[in-house]
Amino acid sequence: MSLNGFDVASYQAGMNVGEVAGDFVLVKATEGIDYTNPEFNGHAKQTLSAGKKLGVYHFIRNDSDIKQQADYFLTVVKPYIGKAMLVLDFENTTGSTIQNQAGVGLAKQWLDYVYQKTGVRA
């Protein structure tokens, strides 16, 4: 069985994601330690109201503490834990091989920390 879906962020402001064809929606929740998508709650509620599967994601940044980023994400998405898949958006497309390996390590730290705090594998 395959599922069809899409991701949304603040760029899709005003869009009712529940009315768009698809089985799931991945909604950007947070980035770094201080950005919350202003459309997050609206899009998440529309997704669930439409009976679609919900994913909520954090866009990782390499310029701030990984545990602080995870804690920030978990605070914002707390009402959806158990109702949504937790996702990490990791885009390590720049820099040297050494920098990319360090980025992968940061992503792994974030994933392990979220699991430790929630018992849910992101």
N, C-alpha and C positions, 0 to 999 in steps of 0.2 A: 504494500500500500504506500502510495506517495502522497505527500501533502504539498499544497501550494500556498505560499504566503509572501510577505514583504516586510520590510522594515521602514519605520517612520521616525522622524525627529522633528525639531522645530520648523524645519523647512516646509513641512506639510501642515502648517497651521490652517485651521478652518476646514480641513478634510475630515469627513466622518468615516473613519476606518471600518466601522461596522457595515457600511454600505458597499464597500469595495469587495469584489469577488476574491475569495481565498479562504483557506482553512485556519491560518494563523497570522498573527501580527507580532513583530518584534518592535518594541517601543523603546527608544532611547530614554533612559532615566537620568543618568548623570555622566559627568566628565570631570576628571581630576578630583579636587577636593572642595570645589566651590560652585560648580555649575549644575543646575537642575533644569532639564528641558521644561519650559513653561507649558508645553502641550502634553506632558507625560500623563498626568492623572486623567485628563479628558480622553486621550487616545486609549489608555488602558481600560477605562470604564466602558468606552464604546466597543472595544474588542470583546470584553466579557459579556456585555449585554447582547451582543450579536451571536453569542454561543461559539465564538472562535477561541482557539488556543492562544494563550498570551505568553510572550517572552518579554522580559525587561532586561535592558542591557546598559552596561557601563563602558564608556570609551576611556581606555587607560591612557594615562600620560606618563612620560618618563621623567617629568620634572618635579614630581611630588611623591611623598611617601606612599608606598603601596598599601600598607595597612590602613592608613588614613583614608585612602581612596576607597578601599573596601568597606570600611566603617561608614563612610559617607553614603555610598551606594546602598548599604543595608538599611540605614536609617530612612532613606527616601523610599525604598521599595518594600519596607516592612509590611504594609497592609496587603501586599500581593504575594508574600512568601507562602507557599503552599497552594497558590492559585496560578502561579506563573513559573515558567522556566527562567532561571537566572543565567545570564549570558555576559561574556566578556568580549568587547569589540577591541581586538588587538591588531593594529595595522603597523607592522614593522617593515616599512618599505624603503627607508632611507638609511644611509650610514654604511659603515664598513661591516664586514663579517663579524668582527669582535663586538661592535655595537649591537648588531642583530642578535647575537647569542646572549648578550646581557639583557636585551629586551625580552627575549623568550623566557629568561630566568625570572624577570619581573612579573610576566604574565603568570607563570607557574606559581610564584609566591602569592599572587592575588587569588588565584583559583583555590589553592590549598587553604588560604586564610578564610575565604568565604565558606568552604566546606567545614572547616574547624568551628566557625561561629554558628552555622546553620544546620549542619548535617545534610546539606543538599549540595550535590555536585553541579557546579556551574559548567 
